[in-house]
């Protein structure tokens, strides 16, 4: 992925049939398109070589992705804790209490996701990540040392605020520090960290489950403090987000931070064309946001301004896009994935497996299957497209849930007499998990950032994330109750939701892979992006971005003529 912007073609540009490139210091490259209307740039190679080339940004992204690891770890560990012998003997709880214990974290996470944006913009990403980690540590400590159910509930609620804040801050920070050519790879670390956390959380609990004391569940609940402490220490070395510094009008600090992230000295940054271009792009973006919301660059946000910006999401111009972001999160959660992660052992028992070891091993495989399924999508999501993945995934998920529900209806009264039916049901659980890992799992985090125009993107993504936590909360709350009422009905509920997702994707979700903003406008029958394009063009000219591109274009032309002359001679 490379940075791409539009600019005016200079009058004396000769016509070429091929793109022209300017090699920059430290292995970078600026490329102008043949039609003279756009450019791309990169600081180094793509892929694994690009990650090695941008090793400092990679290190910072790894630290930031620990926030996703904490989120995933809780999802994985709670499934084991709820069925541990000491835990159940110490606190026998009703299905409703069990659901609330799981769901209260999501309620806290919803609050954290909604409030973190204000603090992140007003102070800094690093400071907000630090505070979120501290809250998460307080919550984890209360859970680990709990002497009553109330302590557990409070601990999960407080920890949830930290988890929700980190689920917003980590990808936001990673996107803002990433070089354009490896931004997709670095952003993929968030989803990778979440799934890795699920796997680690489950298997830590699996290996401590037979300890004959409260240590069986206190240890896995306490282990989640380790990544949080690492992230707290990492906050001391994480550079400030250059984009936020630009938004705050701290241009010198922004250039210094950008130079550090791109492994340039201060002197090198002054002459590096890519640093200059990226910095001006940040200023263009910041100016667009301020003009859109009617504030000056040096003004401070107020409650009225925040509320007005949120209300814009529900105006006619953006309503269809907002619906895509919110419903994508809705169907992601109601596919049933988190019901499997939170209540895996309980759900597995409902399809006929017995014995703690077998039950836990099978439910633990859910996280591993999801981990493996997401890997190819990270590399090929742009080539395969969003809609085919979503449509195919929803069909497979719906059929899997429906098949499990039928098997439960037919054989629940006597699973032991039908062992083959049990393992068919297990296979369908794994098939569902693989389909989710290749469709709604990764795509639901990608699509919201693509459907919103630039000025509304942060608010749109934040609202979509809030939808994730609201529906996550509802799933965690009602699943134990619906399982007690009817296991077959629970799976049928998820089958219907997945089928409705297929219908919705087919008729309401556009294909955004490799589609320019103007084309997305046509899909939504909106002029929002085109209006912003006109504004952006004027800002680029005012701030000098066009001028600097034209200057480098002339340099490329001169180099090309000199090379051609040298060849002729």
N, C-alpha and C positions, 0 to 999 in steps of 0.2 A: 504494500500500500504506500503510495507516495502522495505528498502534498500537491494539491492541484487548485489553481485559481485562474480567473479570467483577467485579461488586461487588454488594452488597446494596441493594435498593431501599428508600428511606426510607419510613416509614409514611405520612407525610402527602403523598405524591406524588400530585398530581392526574393523572387519566388523560388522556393526549393521544393523538391519532391520528397525530401526526407527530413526528419526531425534533426535539429542542430543542438549540440551539447557543448557545455563549458565545464571543463574539469576544474574543481576547486580544491583548496588545501585539505589534507587529511583524507583523501579518497572520496570526496563528495562530487556531486555532479548536478548541474542545472541544465535542463533540457527544454527547448522551445518547440512547440508543435509546428508542423508544416504550414498550417493555415494562419499562424501568427496570432491566434486568439487565446492560447492557454500555455501554461508551463507546468513542469513537474520538477521536483528536486529530491535529492536523497543525500544523506550524510555518508552512506556506505552501502554495502550489499544488502540484499534481503535475506530472509530465512535465518538459518542457524548461524551463518557467517555474519549476518547483520547484527544478531544478538551479541555475538562475541565482539564485533566492532564497537557496539554501543554498550559496553560492559557496565559502565556506571549507571546508565538508565535502567539496564536489566537488574542490577543489584537493588536499586531503589524500588522497582516494580515488584521484585520478589518480597521485599520487606512489606510493601503496601498490601500485597495479596494475602498476607497473614490474616488480615481482617476477614477475608472469605474463608480461610481455613478454620477460623473460630466459629463462624456461622455453620459450616458443614460439620464440624466436630460435634456441636451440640445436637444436630439432627441425628447423627449416628449413635451417640452415646446414650441418649434418653431411651432408645428402643431396648437396650439391655438393662438399664437401671430399673425400669418399670416391672421387669419380670425376675429380678434377683431375689433369692429366698429371704435374705436378711431384710431387704427393703420391704417386701410384702408382709413379712411377719411383724416388722416394727410398726408399719403404717398400713393396715388394710384399708384400701380406699375404694370408693364406688367408681363405676365407669365415668360418671360425670366429673368427679374429682380428678380422675386420671386424665380426662380430656382437658380439664382446666389447667392442670399442672403443665401439660404440654403447650397449651394455647396461650398461657399467660406470657410466655416469652415472646410470642408473635405480637401480642398486644403492646408490650414494651418496645419491640422492634419497630412497630408502626409509629409510635411516638418519636423514637429516635430518628427514623427516616425523615419524618416531617420537619423536625426542628433543626436537624443538623445543617441544612442548607443555609439558614440564616447565620448561624455561628461560623460556618466555613467561609462565607463571603465576608463577614464583618471582621473576623480575626485572621485565621489562616487555616489551610488544610492540615498542616502538621499539628498545630495546637488542637484542632478539633479531633484529629485522630488520637492524640495523646489523651484527651479527656474521655473519649469513647473507650479507650483501653482501660483507663482507670475505673470507669463505671463497670465495664465487663469484669474486671478483677474483683471488684467489690461483690458483684452478684455471684461470681464463681466461688468466692470464699464463703459467702453465706450458704450456698448449696452444699459445699464440701463439709462444712462444720455444722450443718443443720441439726437442731435438737428437737424440732417439731415440723409439722407440715407447713405451718405459717412461715417458718424460716425458708423453706424450699420455695414457696410461692413468691415471697418477697425477693429472694435471690434470683429467681428466674425472671421476674419482672424487671429488676434493676439491670441484670445482665442482658436482658433483651433490648433495653434502650441502647446499650453499647453495641450490641450486634447489629441492630437496625441502622445506627449511625455509621458503623464501619461498612455495611453493605452498600451504602451510598457513597461514602468518602473514598473507599479504596479504588473502585473503578474510575471515579471522578479524578482523583489525583494521578492515577496511572495514565489516563488519557491525556492529561495536561502536561506531563513530563516526557512523553514518548516521542522519539524521532518519527517522522511520517512513514518511513519505509518499513518500520517494524512495529507500528502502533497496533495492528491487528494481532500480532503474535504476543505482544506484551499484555494486551487486553484479555487475551485468552487465558492468561495466568489466573485471572479471577475465577472463572468457571472451573479451571483445573484445580485450584486450591479448594474450592467448595466441595467438589467430589472427593478429593484426597482427604479432606477433613471428615467427610462422612465415613469413608473406609477406616481411617485411623480411629475415629470415635467408637465405631462398632467393635472393632477387634481388640482395642484396649479393654473395653468392658467385657468382651468374651473371655479374655485370659485372666480377668480378676473375679469372675462371677462365682467361683467356688471357694473363695477365701471365707472362712467361717466367722465372719464378723462384719461390722458396718464398713470395714475397709474395702469390702467387695464393691461397694458403690461410691464410697468417698474418694477412693483413688482415681477412678476415671473422671469423676467430676472435678477433682483437683488438678488433674493433668492438663486441663484446658487453660490453666493459668500460665503454663510454660510459653506457648506461642504469644500470649498477650504480653508477658514480660519482655520477650524478644522484640516485639513491635514497639513497646515503650522505649527500649534502648535504641531501636532504630530511628525513632523520631528525633533523636539527638543529631543524627548524621544525615537525615533526609533533607535535601535542598528545598527551599520554598518553591511553590508553584509559580513559574514565570508568568503564566496567564493571569493569576490572581493579582500578582504585583502590578501588572499592566492595568488591570481593572481598578486598582487602587491608586493609579497614577505614579507609581514608584518605578520609573523607567530605567534608571541606572541599576537599581537592584535586580530588575527583571533581566536586563542584559547579562549581569554578572551570574545570575542563577542559570540562565540559558547556556552561557559559556561553560559553566561547570558541568551541566548535564551532557553537553556535547563534547566534553574533554578538550576544551579550548582555553588558553590563557586569556587574560583580559586584553592584552595587546593583540592577540590573534583574532579575537572576536570583533575588534574594531574594523578589520579588513576582510573578514570572511563574508562572502556574498550570501551564503545560506543563513548565517546568523542574522544578517541584516534583513533578509527577506522574511524569515520566520518571525522576527520581532515585529516587523511592520504588519504582518498578517494578524498577530495578536492585537495590535493597536486598532486595526480595522474592525476586528470582531468586537472588541470592547466598545468602540465608538458606536457600532451598530446597536449593541444592546442598550447603551445609554440613550441613544436617540429614539429607539423604539419605545422605551419606557418613560421618556420625557424627563430624564435626569442628566445633569452635567457630569463630566468625568470625575470631578472631585467631590461630588455630593455623597452624602451618607444615606443609606437605605432607611426607610421608615416603614412603619406598619402599613400605612395607607398605600405606599408604593408596592410593597410586597403583595398586599391583597389584590391590588389592581392587576398585577402581573399574573397572579393565579387565575383571576376571573377571565382573562383573555383566552385561556384554554377552552372555555366552554362557549365562546362566541362562535357564530356560524362559520367563520373563516377557518377555525381550527378544530371544530367539533368532531369531524370525521377522524382526524388524526388522533385526537384524544381518546376516542372510542377504540381505535386500534390498540393503543398502548395499554389502556385499562383492561380491555377484554383479553388481550394476549396474556396478561398476568393472571386473569381470572381462569382461563382455560388451562394454563400451565398448572395451577394448583389443583383444579378440580379434575384433572386427569387421574389423580390418586397417588402421585409419586410420594408425596410427603406422608400420606397415610401409611404407605409401605415402610418408609424410613423410620417414622416415629413408632409404629405399632407392628413392625415386621414380624416378630415372634408370635404375636397374638393373631395376626392375619394368617400366618403360615399354619398355625394350629387349626384355623377355621377350614383349611382345605385338607385336613386329615393327617398331618404329620404329628407325631408324638415323640416325647423324649426331648429334654432340654438341649442336648448336644446337637442332634439332627436339626431341630427347629432353629437353633441359633445359627448353625452353619448355613442352612438354606437361606435364611433371612439376611445373613451377612453377605451372601453372594450377590444380593441385590445391588449393594454399593459397588462391588467389583465390576459387575456387568455394566452399570451406568458409567463407571470410570473408563472402561474399555470402549464403550460405544461413542463417547464424546470425542475421542482422539481423532478419528478420521474426519469428523465434521469440522474441527478446527482448521484443518488444512484445505478442505474442499467446499466450504459453505458458500463461497462466492461462485464457484464453478457450478455447483448443483442448484443453486437458487434457494430462496426462502420458502416459497409456496410449495414446490414439490416435496420438500422435507416435511413441512407442516401437514400437508394433505396425506401423504403416505404414512407419516407417524400417527396421525389421528385415526386413520382406518385400522392400522395394526393394533393400536391401543384399545380401540373400541371392541374389536373382535376378540382380543385377549381377555378383557374384562367380561365380555358376554360369555365366552367359553368357560371361564372359571365359575361364573354364576350358575350356568347350566349344570356343571359338574357338581357343585355344592348341592343344588336342588335334587339331583339324581342319587347322589351317593353319601350325603352327609350323615344319614342314619346308620351307615355301616361302612365306614372308610376302610376298616381292616380287611374286609372281604374283597376290596377292589384296589389293591396297591398300584396297579397301572394307572388308574384314574387319578390317584394322588400325585404321581410323578408327571402326568400330563398337565395337571393344574400348576405344579411347580414350574414346568417348562413354559407355560403361558405367562406366569408371573415374570420370568426372566425375559420372555419375548416382549412383554409390555415395557419392561425397564429399558431394554435395548432400543425400542422404538422411541421412547421418551428421550433417551440420551442422545438420539440423533435428530430430534425434531424440536419439541417444545422446550426441552432443557436449555440448549444453547441459543436457539433462535429468539426466545422470549426476552433474552438480555440484549440482543442485537437490534431487533426491529424497532423498538421505541426510539432509539437514537437516530434512526434513519428517516422516519416519517415526519418528524417535526422540523420546521425551518430553523435556521441558526438561532434567532433571538428567543425562540420558545423552547429550545431543546432541553436546557437544564431543568426547567419547570416540568416539561412533559415527561422526561425520564423520571424525575422525582415522584410525580403522581403515579406513574406506572409501577415504580418500586413500592409505593404505599399500597397499591392494589395487591401486590404480591403478599404483603404482610397481613392485610385484612383477610384475604382468602385463606392464607396459611393458618391464621388464627381460627377461622371457622372450621377448617378441616381438622385441625388438632382437637377442637372442642367436641365435634359431633361424631367423629369416627368411632370412639369406644361405645357411644350410645347406639349408633346404627349397627355395630357389630353384635351387640347384645340383643338387639331387636331381630336382626336378620343378616347373616353373613352374605347370603346370596343377594339380598337387597342392596347391601353396601357395594358389592362389585357391579351390580346392575346400574346403580347410581353413577358410578364412574364410567361405565360403558356408554350411558346416555350422554353424559357430559362430553366425552371424547367424540361421539357421533355429531353432537351439536357443534363441536369445534371444527369438524370437517366441513359442515355446511357453511359455517361462518367464514372460514378461510377461503372456501371456494368462491363465495359471492361478495366478500367484503374486504379481503386483505390483498393489497397490490404486491406485485413482485418488485422489490426495491434493490435487488442485487445489481450493482454496476449501473444504476439508473441515475442520471443527473437530476438536479433539483427541479428544473423546469418540467421534466417528464413526470415527476412525482406530483407536481401541481396539477397536471392534466388528469392524473389518476383520481385526485381528490376534487377535481373541478373547482380549484381554488387559485387565486392569484397571489397568495401570500408570499410564495417563494419568488415570483417574478417581481413583485414590489420590492422585496428585500434586495434582489439582484440589482435593480436600478440604484437603490440607496448605496449598496456596497460599491458599485462602480464609481460613484461620485466620491465616496470616502477614500477609496484607493488613490484617486487622483489628488485629493486634498492632502493626504498624508505622505505622498511621494512614492507609493509602492509602484505605480505605473512607471514613474520616471526611472526608478532603479532597475526595473526589468528591461526597459528600453536601453538603458546604458549597457547592461550586460549583453543584450541582444546585439548591439553594435560591436561589442568586443568579440562576440562569436563570429560575426560577419567578417571582421578584420582578420581574425585568425584563419577563417576558411579561405579568404582570398590569398593570404600569405602562403598557406599550405598549397593551394592550387598553383600559385606562382612558382613555388619551389619545385613542384612536380614537373611543371612545364619546362623549366630551365634544365 
